[in-house]
Amino acid sequence: MTFHDLFASKQKNSGSNQNLWPVLKAITEASVQVSDDLNRAALLDNFLGAQGGKNVQGEEQQKLDVIADVAFINAFKNCGAVTGIGSEENEDFLAFDTEKSNNAPYVVLFDPLDGSSNIDVNVSVGTIFSIYERTSALGSPACLKDMLQPGNKQVAAGYVLYGTSTMLVISWGAGVQGLTLDPSSNEFTLSHPDMKMPEKGRLYSMNEGNIKVCESGIADYISYCQSDDNDYNGPYSGRYIGSLVADFHRSLIKGGIYIYPDVPSAPKGRLRLLYECNPLAYIAEHAGGLATTGRKRILDIEPEALHERAPFFIGSKNMVEKAMSFLS
């Protein structure tokens, strides 16, 4: 079943807004382009390596960060249903501010290429996106208030994983659907219907290089995972790719937990609330998992800034709850 046919069938049953389709179509079109760029990057001039500048977070931009950002911005601008966007790669939001876009119902927040520092070593990367209904009046340009909505206001969210195959994982409130790109047709086809995250697992993902500077409860939880005195009566397996989308996708399929806590060098956490945490939290919850700061539900945070950060605990329900129980 193609993505369009899937959406049409689910829309009839769930009552989801048919106006959402142009936005979803734009995501598929841009992701097909980015997937092709990634597959051929090593063969093309000026596609691999650093761009030479830094993004708003002070991180070195990769050339493909910029290429992917432009591809998605153009797709959203041309789809006719998006009034403005926020991107991890840009300091400010962008209001398209045309007569058509000023009457468009949605805004999109996205990370065009998560894990891009891994591109040169051929590790999986991804695009993460989040769709909201605008709060400003139709007929006016998008404004900052449209972008600063809590995650519980999302109408759809998901990610595209560029790995051994290119896969779209998405929810618009009608379960979580996984679709795989067929390169012969450039169509996303349903491959993983109604995805559910196992309630527990035996995999944990964390950069343990930070373990000595984390709060003690996190170190205690990792010790629990590595001990014989846990619910599996034996050590869990540590798996950390360093691409958030890839680490989360493994937990979604197999069960597990991903932890990126606050540390002294990043006292509010390192991951972006609007571009990374909220959309993945939306997917996790619709698949039966949990996403928290360690103390608070991610989707209930009222954002105050476009590039706000948050500590992030996400994954199987029982594992996230257990990790939270170690925090004071």
C-alpha positions as CSV (number, residue, x, y, z in Angstrom):
1,M,0.0,0.0,0.0
2,T,1.4,3.4,-0.9
3,F,1.6,6.2,1.5
4,H,-1.2,8.1,-0.2
5,D,-3.5,5.1,-0.1
6,L,-2.6,4.4,3.5
7,F,-3.3,8.0,4.5
8,A,-6.6,8.0,2.6
9,S,-7.8,4.8,4.3
10,K,-6.7,5.9,7.8
11,Q,-8.2,9.4,7.2
12,K,-11.7,7.8,6.6
13,N,-11.5,5.9,9.9
14,S,-9.8,8.5,12.1
15,G,-11.3,11.7,10.8
16,S,-7.8,13.2,10.4
17,N,-7.6,16.4,8.4
18,Q,-7.3,15.7,4.6
19,N,-5.6,19.2,4.4
20,L,-2.6,17.5,6.0
21,W,-1.7,15.5,2.9
22,P,0.1,18.3,1.0
23,V,2.5,18.6,3.9
24,L,3.1,14.9,4.1
25,K,3.6,14.8,0.4
26,A,6.2,17.6,0.7
27,I,8.1,15.5,3.3
28,T,8.2,12.5,1.1
29,E,9.4,14.5,-1.9
30,A,12.2,16.2,0.0
31,S,13.3,13.0,1.7
32,V,13.5,11.2,-1.6
33,Q,15.8,13.9,-2.8
34,V,17.9,13.8,0.4
35,S,18.1,10.0,0.3
36,D,19.4,10.2,-3.3
37,D,21.9,12.9,-2.3
38,L,23.2,10.8,0.6
39,N,23.5,7.7,-1.5
40,R,25.6,9.5,-4.1
41,A,27.4,12.0,-1.9
42,A,30.8,10.3,-2.1
43,L,30.6,10.5,-5.9
44,L,29.7,14.1,-6.1
45,D,31.8,17.3,-5.7
46,N,31.2,19.4,-2.6
47,F,28.7,17.1,-0.9
48,L,30.8,15.5,1.9
49,G,32.6,17.3,4.7
50,A,32.1,20.5,6.6
51,Q,30.4,23.5,5.2
52,G,32.8,25.8,6.9
53,G,30.2,27.6,9.1
54,K,28.4,26.9,12.3
55,N,24.7,26.6,13.0
56,V,22.9,28.6,15.8
57,Q,23.9,25.9,18.3
58,G,27.6,26.6,17.5
59,E,27.9,23.2,15.9
60,E,29.9,22.7,12.7
61,Q,27.5,22.4,9.8
62,Q,28.1,19.7,7.2
63,K,27.5,20.4,3.6
64,L,24.6,18.0,3.5
65,D,23.0,19.7,6.5
66,V,22.6,22.8,4.3
67,I,21.6,20.8,1.2
68,A,18.9,18.9,3.2
69,D,17.7,22.1,4.9
70,V,17.2,23.8,1.5
71,A,15.4,20.8,0.1
72,F,12.9,20.7,2.9
73,I,12.3,24.4,3.1
74,N,11.6,24.5,-0.6
75,A,9.2,21.6,-0.4
76,F,7.2,23.1,2.4
77,K,7.2,26.5,0.7
78,N,5.8,25.1,-2.5
79,C,3.2,22.7,-1.0
80,G,0.7,25.4,-0.3
81,A,-0.3,24.2,3.1
82,V,2.5,25.5,5.3
83,T,2.7,29.1,6.4
84,G,6.1,29.0,8.0
85,I,8.9,26.7,9.3
86,G,11.4,26.5,12.1
87,S,14.7,24.6,11.4
88,E,17.5,23.5,13.7
89,E,19.9,24.9,11.1
90,N,18.5,28.5,11.2
91,E,18.6,31.0,14.0
92,D,15.1,32.4,13.4
93,F,11.8,30.9,12.0
94,L,10.9,31.6,8.4
95,A,7.4,33.0,7.5
96,F,6.8,32.4,3.8
97,D,4.6,35.5,3.7
98,T,2.8,35.1,0.4
99,E,-0.9,35.5,-0.2
100,K,-1.3,31.7,-0.4
101,S,1.0,30.8,2.5
102,N,-0.6,33.4,4.8
103,N,-3.8,31.4,4.4
104,A,-2.1,28.0,5.0
105,P,-3.1,26.1,8.1
106,Y,0.2,24.5,9.3
107,V,3.7,25.2,10.5
108,V,6.5,22.6,10.5
109,L,9.5,22.3,12.8
110,F,12.3,20.0,11.7
111,D,15.9,18.8,12.0
112,P,16.9,18.4,8.3
113,L,19.7,15.9,9.0
114,D,20.1,14.5,12.5
115,G,23.4,12.8,13.1
116,S,25.1,14.6,10.2
117,S,28.6,14.3,11.8
118,N,28.4,10.6,11.0
119,I,27.9,11.1,7.2
120,D,31.5,10.8,6.3
121,V,31.8,7.4,8.0
122,N,28.6,6.1,6.4
123,V,26.5,5.7,9.5
124,S,22.7,6.1,9.4
125,V,21.3,9.6,9.7
126,G,17.8,11.0,9.6
127,T,15.3,13.8,9.3
128,I,12.9,14.6,12.2
129,F,9.8,16.6,11.7
130,S,6.8,18.0,13.7
131,I,3.6,19.5,12.3
132,Y,1.3,21.9,14.1
133,E,-1.8,23.9,13.3
134,R,-1.0,27.6,13.3
135,T,-2.3,29.7,16.2
136,S,-2.2,33.0,14.4
137,A,-5.1,34.2,12.3
138,L,-5.4,33.1,8.7
139,G,-4.4,35.8,6.3
140,S,-1.4,36.9,8.3
141,P,2.2,35.8,8.1
142,A,3.4,33.1,10.5
143,C,4.7,34.4,13.9
144,L,6.9,33.1,16.7
145,K,3.8,32.0,18.7
146,D,2.9,29.5,16.0
147,M,6.3,27.8,16.5
148,L,6.3,27.8,20.3
149,Q,3.6,25.3,21.0
150,P,3.9,22.3,23.4
151,G,4.4,18.9,21.9
152,N,0.9,17.8,23.0
153,K,-0.4,20.2,20.2
154,Q,1.3,18.3,17.4
155,V,-1.1,17.0,14.7
156,A,1.6,14.8,13.1
157,A,5.2,14.0,13.6
158,G,7.8,11.5,12.6
159,Y,11.2,10.9,11.0
160,V,12.9,9.6,8.0
161,L,15.8,7.1,8.6
162,Y,18.4,7.0,5.8
163,G,20.0,3.6,6.5
164,T,20.3,0.3,4.7
165,S,16.9,1.4,3.3
166,T,15.2,4.7,3.6
167,M,12.3,4.4,6.0
168,L,9.5,6.9,7.0
169,V,8.0,6.4,10.5
170,I,5.0,8.7,11.1
171,S,1.9,9.2,13.2
172,W,-0.9,11.7,12.6
173,G,-2.8,10.3,15.6
174,A,-3.8,7.1,13.9
175,G,-1.1,4.8,15.3
176,V,2.5,4.7,14.1
177,Q,3.1,3.6,10.6
178,G,6.4,2.6,9.0
179,L,6.9,2.9,5.3
180,T,9.9,1.9,3.2
181,L,11.1,3.8,0.1
182,D,11.0,1.7,-3.1
183,P,13.8,3.1,-5.2
184,S,12.3,1.7,-8.4
185,S,9.3,4.0,-8.0
186,N,10.4,6.6,-5.5
187,E,7.2,5.7,-3.6
188,F,7.0,5.0,0.2
189,T,5.2,1.7,0.7
190,L,3.7,0.4,4.0
191,S,6.1,-2.1,5.4
192,H,5.6,-1.8,9.2
193,P,1.9,-1.3,10.0
194,D,0.7,-0.1,13.4
195,M,4.1,-0.2,15.1
196,K,4.2,-0.9,18.8
197,M,7.2,-0.4,21.1
198,P,7.8,-3.3,23.4
199,E,7.1,-2.4,27.1
200,K,10.6,-3.5,28.1
201,G,13.8,-4.4,26.5
202,R,17.4,-5.3,27.2
203,L,19.2,-2.5,25.3
204,Y,20.3,0.9,26.6
205,S,21.7,3.8,24.6
206,M,23.8,6.5,26.3
207,N,27.1,8.2,25.8
208,E,28.8,6.7,28.8
209,G,31.7,9.0,28.4
210,N,29.6,11.5,30.4
211,I,28.7,9.1,33.2
212,K,31.0,10.6,35.8
213,V,29.5,14.1,35.3
214,C,25.9,13.0,35.4
215,E,23.7,13.1,38.5
216,S,24.3,10.1,40.6
217,G,20.9,8.5,39.9
218,I,21.7,8.1,36.2
219,A,25.0,6.3,37.1
220,D,23.0,4.1,39.5
221,Y,20.6,3.2,36.7
222,I,23.3,2.3,34.3
223,S,24.9,0.2,37.0
224,Y,21.5,-1.5,37.4
225,C,21.4,-2.2,33.7
226,Q,24.9,-3.7,33.8
227,S,24.3,-5.9,36.9
228,D,22.8,-9.4,37.4
229,D,20.3,-7.8,39.8
230,N,17.8,-6.5,37.3
231,D,14.6,-7.8,35.6
232,Y,16.6,-9.9,33.2
233,N,19.0,-11.3,35.9
234,G,21.9,-10.4,33.6
235,P,23.5,-7.4,32.0
236,Y,21.7,-5.4,29.3
237,S,23.5,-4.6,26.1
238,G,24.8,-1.1,25.5
239,R,24.2,0.2,22.0
240,Y,25.0,3.8,21.1
241,I,25.2,4.8,17.5
242,G,25.4,8.6,18.0
243,S,22.6,9.3,15.6
244,L,19.4,10.0,17.6
245,V,17.0,8.7,14.9
246,A,18.9,5.4,14.5
247,D,19.2,4.8,18.3
248,F,15.5,5.6,18.8
249,H,14.5,3.4,15.8
250,R,16.2,0.4,17.3
251,S,14.3,1.0,20.6
252,L,11.0,1.3,18.7
253,I,11.6,-2.0,17.0
254,K,13.3,-4.1,19.7
255,G,12.6,-2.3,22.9
256,G,15.1,-0.2,24.8
257,I,15.9,3.2,26.3
258,Y,17.8,6.2,25.1
259,I,19.2,8.7,27.6
260,Y,20.8,12.1,27.0
261,P,20.7,13.8,30.4
262,D,21.8,17.3,31.4
263,V,25.5,17.6,32.2
264,P,27.6,20.5,33.5
265,S,28.6,21.5,30.0
266,A,24.9,21.4,28.9
267,P,22.8,22.1,32.1
268,K,19.5,22.1,30.2
269,G,20.4,19.0,28.1
270,R,21.8,19.0,24.6
271,L,18.9,17.9,22.4
272,R,16.5,20.4,20.9
273,L,13.0,20.3,22.4
274,L,11.1,21.4,19.2
275,Y,13.2,19.7,16.5
276,E,14.1,16.4,18.2
277,C,12.5,15.7,21.5
278,N,8.8,16.6,20.8
279,P,8.4,14.7,17.5
280,L,10.1,11.6,18.8
281,A,8.1,11.8,22.0
282,Y,4.9,11.9,19.9
283,I,6.0,8.8,18.1
284,A,7.0,7.0,21.3
285,E,3.7,7.7,23.0
286,H,1.6,6.7,20.1
287,A,3.6,3.4,19.9
288,G,3.1,2.8,23.7
289,G,6.4,4.1,24.9
290,L,7.4,7.1,27.1
291,A,9.4,10.2,26.8
292,T,10.4,12.4,29.7
293,T,13.1,14.8,31.0
294,G,13.7,12.2,33.7
295,R,11.0,14.0,35.8
296,K,8.5,15.5,33.4
297,R,6.6,14.4,30.3
298,I,8.3,15.9,27.3
299,L,5.0,16.7,25.5
300,D,3.8,18.9,28.4
301,I,6.8,21.4,28.3
302,E,5.8,24.9,27.3
303,P,8.6,26.0,25.0
304,E,10.1,29.5,25.5
305,A,12.6,29.6,22.7
306,L,13.0,28.1,19.2
307,H,16.3,26.4,20.1
308,E,15.4,25.4,23.7
309,R,17.0,22.2,24.9
310,A,15.9,19.4,27.2
311,P,17.2,16.3,29.0
312,F,15.8,13.3,27.2
313,F,14.8,9.8,28.4
314,I,12.8,7.9,25.7
315,G,11.9,4.4,25.0
316,S,10.1,1.4,26.4
317,K,7.6,2.3,29.0
318,N,8.9,0.1,31.8
319,M,12.5,1.1,31.2
320,V,11.8,4.8,31.2
321,E,9.8,4.5,34.4
322,K,12.6,2.4,36.0
323,A,15.2,5.0,35.1
324,M,13.0,7.8,36.5
325,S,12.8,5.9,39.8
326,F,16.5,6.3,40.3
327,L,16.3,10.1,40.1
328,S,15.7,12.1,43.3
